[in-house]
Each structure stands twice: as C-alpha cells, then as structure tokens.
Amino acid sequence: MTELIRRYGKSLTTLMVLLTAFWLLILVLIPNLVLFQFSFKPYLPVDELGGAKDFYSLNNYITFFTSPIHINIFFMTVLYSSAVTILCLVLSYPLAYFLAKVVNPKTAPSIFLLLIIPLWVSEILRSFAWFIILAFNGPLNAMLQGIGLIQDPIRWITGYNAVIVGLVYSYLLFMLLPIYNAISSLDTNQIEASEDLGASLWRTHWRVVIPHSKPGIASGCVMVFMLCAGSVIVPSTLASPSSRWFTEIIQQWMFEGLDWNTGAAYAFLLLALCIIFVSLVMRVLNVRLVDIAK
C-alpha cells in the first residue's frame, strides 16, 4: 500500500482500492454468497417461500450424487478439461521458449499479433467456424480428400473430439502468455552456461528452464483448466449427442428448468473442483498462490 501511495498519490490509490473493493464485494462476493444460500434451499413456488417447506437442507447436493448420468458428465468434464490443459501445455511451452529466447525480439510482436488476432472475434463465432470446418461435408474433409489422404469423409464431430479442438484453440493463448513471461525473465546466460557445461537440450530445459518457468506453467494450467471446466459456448456448439459438458447441466437447471437452487448447488460443486485442481497444481509444481497470481 505504501508503494502504491508513493507511486500514484493518496487520491488515485484510494480510488483504485475502492474500485477493487466494489468489484470484489458487489460483483463477486455478494452474488456468490446469495447463490450459496440458494443452493441449500428447495425450489418452491412463490406462494410457498417462507413457509413450512422453505428450510435449509442438502437435498440439492444429494440430487447430484443420486444421478449417475450427472456424475458421469461431471467426471468426463474433469477428464477432458485436464486433457485440454495438458495439450495446451505441450503446444505452448515450445512456442513460448521460441518466442522468448530464439526469435528476434523485433519479430516477436508481429508473431504475437498474428496469435492474438483470432481473439478479436467472439468465442461463439470461432466455435461456429470450427463447426463448419469439422462438418462431415466441411472444408477439412474436402481438402483431405482432394490431396488423397482419405477416401471417405471422416466424422470429426463425434464424442469429445471437436470439443477438445475448440477448447484448445480458444484457450491456448491463456497458457502461452504466462509461460512466455516466465521464460522471458530467465537470464539467457544460464542457458548458455548449461550448454557450455555439456548438458543436452532436454537436460537444459529440465534443470534450468522448466524450474524457472514453474509459476508461469502453474498459472497457465490453472487458467486453462478453469476456463475449460466453466466453458459453455464451445461444448454447446461442438458437442455431439454423446458428449455433454457439466456447465450445460447447470444451464439447464437454471434457465430451462428455472430451478436456480439446484443449479447453484451444481455450480458450487464445479467451483469446489476448480479449488481442488488449483491446490493440486500448487502441490505438484511446488509453487505458492502468490507465484500464480504474479
């Protein structure tokens, strides 16, 4: 706080603190507390609110644990969100290292511009674009047939295949940027010293680059997993009849069934999952929450 006052002055610092407090309190904390309270109450008609049936219970949570279909969808969401996170990490790390330590610093901004341009388009339009590309009679199958790689069209939109493609495309940059920032702060002399001492490329990355990049990797994994687990548009657009996403179930409870109480219970189960994932990432990578937040 003292550093903020010294840099921006008392008036501007007070304004920033008040705006941050307003955002956390009014737009985050209070709505979540209201939903948390709703999750323990039954869904009742308006004329029965406050009556004998309006009491706190765990029935909304029990609804989830007594529904094998919803439990299966929940774990499939966890599984494929984790798979997307791993894929984003595998794709982002080499690219982040290339941009941070190999490419000419004057060229890097142009490459980043090319990577960021797709984000100028809304997520729903990008999802529909992938739906068209991956369609049975879409351009991808037409191209593969044209160059002779396949004889018959492939059904890409089956199971969770298209969902994984859409999620990786949508959230890859959220993994790339934190890792890039972490690698950029690494002194290049340490990499050169490792190579001069005879370490292989793999050993240099394992012993020098990756340990330094742990906060960026942890931050990227947390963001990508939480965005994937909480995504609605991509799974709704690219899912096949055999693939459902847990957020679709929450949306159905709240907006189709108008049962905000059970929907709130399901939403807090998803929130608990994200908290557990963050804790596991911190434990595995041996980083603190303050390192992830940097």
N, C-alpha and C positions, 0 to 999 in steps of 0.2 A: 504494500500500500504506500509506504514511504517513497519507493522508487516511482510509482505512478504519479504521486503528488509532485515530486521533483521534476518529472518529465513533462506532465501536462497541466500542472497547476491544480488548485483545490476545486475550482468550479467545474472544469472539464472532468476531473476524476470523479467528483460527486455525481455528475450526470451519467457517466459510464456505469458506475456502481448501481445507481438507481434503475437504469435501463436493464442491466443484467439481472437485478433482483426482480424487476417486474416480469421479465421473460421467464425466469425460473419459477416464480411464485404463481403468476396468473396463467401462464400458458403451458406450464409443465406440471408443477406440483399439485395445485388445486384440482385440475381436471383428472389427474391420475388418482388422487385421493377419493374423488367423487365416484369414479369408476370402481375403485377398490371396494368402496362401501356397497355399491350396487351389486358387486359380484357375490355378496353374501345374502342378498335378499331375493325372494321369489319374484317371478314375473306375474304381475296381477293386473286386473282391470283397474281403471282409475277409481271406481267407486269402492274398491276394496283396499286401497292404500291406507295404511294406518290402522287397519282392522285386525281381527284375530289372526289372519293368515300372514300378515306382514311382520315377519320376525327374521332374525339373522340365523343362517344355517349354512352348512357345507353342501347343500343339495346341488348347487350349480356346478361345483367341482366334481361331485360324485357322478353327475351326468357324463362328464368326460371319461372318468375311469370305468364306467359301466358300458361304454360304447367302443367295442373292438375296432369298428371302422375308423373312428376318430383317433384312437390310439395309434393305429397303423399309419394314418395320414400324418400324424404328429412325428412319428419316428422316421417316416420317409422324408419329411421336410428337413429334419435334422441331418439325415444321411446325405441328401443331395445338396443341402446348403454347405455341409462340410466338404463334399466333393468339389463344388464350385470354388470354395475358398482355396483348396489345395491346387486346383487348376490355375486359378488366378496367381497364386504364389509362384508356381512353376513357370508360368509365362512372364510374370512381371520381373522376377529377380534378374534374369539375364539382360532384359531390356533396360532395367534401371541401372545396372552396372555399366552397360554400354553407353548410356546417355551421360552417366556421371563421370566415367573415367576413360572412355575410349574416344567418343565422338568429339569433334572440335567444339569448344564452348560457344563459338559463334553460330554453329549449325544447330545446336540443341534447341534453342527457342523455336526454330522453324519446325522441327520434328514434333515438339510438344504441341504446337499449333495444329498440326495435322491430326494428332491424337485427340485433341480437345474438341475439334470441330463437330464430331458426332453428338457431343453433349449439348450443342446448340439446339438440337431437335428434341422435342419432348419424348419421354420414355414410351408413351403409348404409340407414337408414330414409329419409333425404332422397332418396337415389338411387332407392329403390323408389317413393317418392312421385312423382318425376318420370317414372319408367317408366309409372306409372298415368296421369298427366296426358297424356303424349305418345303413349299407346297408340292404335292405329288406331280403336278404338271408345271412346276415352277421353273425359274431360270437355272437353278443349280442342277437339277436333273437334266434339263435340256443341254446344258454345257457339257456335263459328264458324258451324255450320250453322243454329243457332237464330236467329242475328241476320242470316242471309242473306249472309254474306261468302263462303262456299264452298258448292258444290252437293254434292260428293262428299268423303268423308273423305280427309285427307292422311296419308301415311305419314311421320311425323316421325322415327321411329326407323329411319333408313336412313343408310348411310355413317357419318360422324362427327358428324352434326347433333346428335343427342341427347347425345353425349359432350361436345360443346362447351357446350351449355346446362347440363348438370350440373356441369361443371368451373367455369364462370363463376359459377354460383350458389353453389357450395361455397367458392370461394376469393376472391370479390370483396372481402370484408372485409379480407383479408390485403394487399390493395392499398390499400384505402381508409384504414385506420388510420395507416400510415406517412406517407402524403401529407397527411392531416389534421393530424398532429403537426407536420409541416414547415411547412405553411401557417399554423398557429396561432402559430408563433413569429415570423412576419413582422409587423413593425410596420405597422399599418393606415395610419399617416401616409405611408408610402412609396407606397401605392396611391393615396391621395388626392392626393399631390403629383404623381404621374404623370398623373392625370385633370385636375388643375388646369392642367398644362402643355400640355394639348390632346391627349394620347395617347388613341387609341381603346381600347376594351375589349380587343381582340385584342392590340394592341401593349403594353398594360399587363401582360397575362399573359405575353407572350413575353419582355419585357425585365425585368420585376420579379418576378412571382410564380413563374414556372417556374424561373428560375435559383436562386431561394432554395429551391425545393422539390426540387431535384435529388437530394439524399440520400434523401429520402422516396420519390421516384419509383424510384430505383435499388433501394432496399431492397424496395419493393413488387414490382417486376419480378422480382427475384431470388427472393423467396419464392414468388410465384405460379408462376413457371416451374418451379422445383424441385418444388413440390407437385404440379403438373400432370404433369410428366415421371415422378414417382415414384408417382402415384396408381394404385391397383389396384381399389378398390371401384367407383368411378364408371364407368371404362371397362368393367369386367366386367359391370356391371348394365345400362348403357345402350347398349353397343356392338351393332351389327348384325353379321350373319355376314361382311360385307365389311370390317369395321373391327376391327383388332386394336391393342393397346397393348403397348409393349415390356416393361412390367412383367409382363404376362400371360405372356410368353415366359419371363421369369426365374422366375416362379412355377411354370410347367410343368416347367422343368428341375429345380427344387429339390424340389417337393412331389409332382409326378406321375411324373416320370422318376427321382426320387431321386438325380439327378446334381448334387450341390452344387458340384462343381468347375467344370463348365461354367456353371452358374447364377451362381457367383461371378464368373467371367470376364465374363459379360454384365452383371452388376451394376456391376462396376468400369468397364466401357465407358460405362454410364449416368452414373456418377459423374464420369468424365472429361468427358463432355458438359456436365454442370452446372458444372464448374470453368471450362470454356471459355466458357460463357454468362455466368458472373459476371465473367470478365475482359473480355468484350466490352461488357457493360453499363457497367463501370467506365471503359473506354476511351471509349465513346460519350458518356457523361454527364460525363466528366472528374471523377470522384469517387474517393476513396480507400476502401479496405476499412474503415478506421476510421469513415468517414462512414456507410457502410451499416450498420455494427454499432451505431450510436448508437440 
